[in-house]
């Protein structure tokens, strides 16, 4: 087979150019028996990177269990928001703002050399 760099673009060549195909030991190999959705896979991989060996093994062996745990946690958050109502949402927002302002105050104190 001629090198593509010598004969120009693939359309100008006398042969039909194609990318090399990977050789696998088992042609019927499926990379994942239980494919996960993209968002779930992103969360799964983030958890996998932080996990210890035993937890990694469980994540690989039971990916659907992780997906069920994510769904359960999301459902609990929704139930908590509904239970607390708008007052609870406002309280949560105020707590978040308080934490942000505290961090900002510390950052300003350290950047000004300690004189506040």
N, C-alpha and C positions, 0 to 999 in steps of 0.2 A: 504494500500500500504506500502510495506517495504521501509525503508530508504536506499538509495543507498550506504551510508557509511558502513552499516552492511553486505551487500551482495556482496561487491566488485565492480568491473567495471560493467557497464550496460550489456555487452555481457555475463557475467557470471550469471546474474540474471535470474530467471524464468519468470519474467514479462518484458514487453516492456516498457522501460523508455522513457518519453518524457517531454519536458519542459512545464511548466504550460502556459496555454493560457490566455492572458489578457481578462478581461470581460469589454465590452464597453456598454454604454446605448443604442447605436444604431449600429447595425451590419453593416449597409450600410454607415457608417460615412467615409468620405474621408478627410484626414488631410488638403489637400489644393486643392481647386477646380481649381486653375491655377498654376500648378507646374512650378517653375523657374529652369533654368539651374544652375549648381553648382556654377560657377563663379558669375553669377548674384545674386544668393542667398547669397553668401559670401559678396558681396558688399551691398546687401539689408540689411543683418543683421548688418553689420558695421554701416550703416546709421541709422538703427533702434535704435541701442544702444546709439547713440549720439543725437537722435531726442527728441523733447519735445512731450508732450501727444497728441496735435492736429496733429502733423506731423506723429506720430506713428499710429494714427487711419487711416490717409489717406494711409500710407504705407500698412497697413493690408487690407484696403478696396479696394485699387487699385494697386496691385503689378505690373500689366502690364504697368501702367503709369510710374512707376519708371524704368522699363526695357526700355521703349521707351525714357525716358530722358537720360539714360546711353548711348543708341545707338546714340542719337542726339548729345550728348557731344563728343563722340568718332568721329563722322563724322565731327564735327566742328574742332576738333584738326587736323584731316587728311587734311581738306581743308586749314587750316592755314599753315600747313607744305608745302603743294603743292604751295600755293600762295607765301610764302616767299622764296621758293627755297633753294638751298644749302647755299647761303649766309646767309639766315635767320637761318638755322640750326647751322651754324658756330657761328653766333652772340649769339644764345641761349646758345650754349656750353661754349662760353667765359664768359657769364654772370653767368652761373652755377659755373664755375671754380673761378671766382672772388668772389662769395659768399662763396665758400668753403675755399679759401685762407684767407678771412677776418675772418671767424670763427676760423680757425687755428691760425691766429695771435692773436686773443683775448685769446684763450686757452693757448697758449704759454706764453703770458704776465701774465696771472693769475697764471700759474703753476710755473713761475720763481720768483714769489714774487713781480712782478711789475717792475723789472729791465729788460728792453729790450735792 
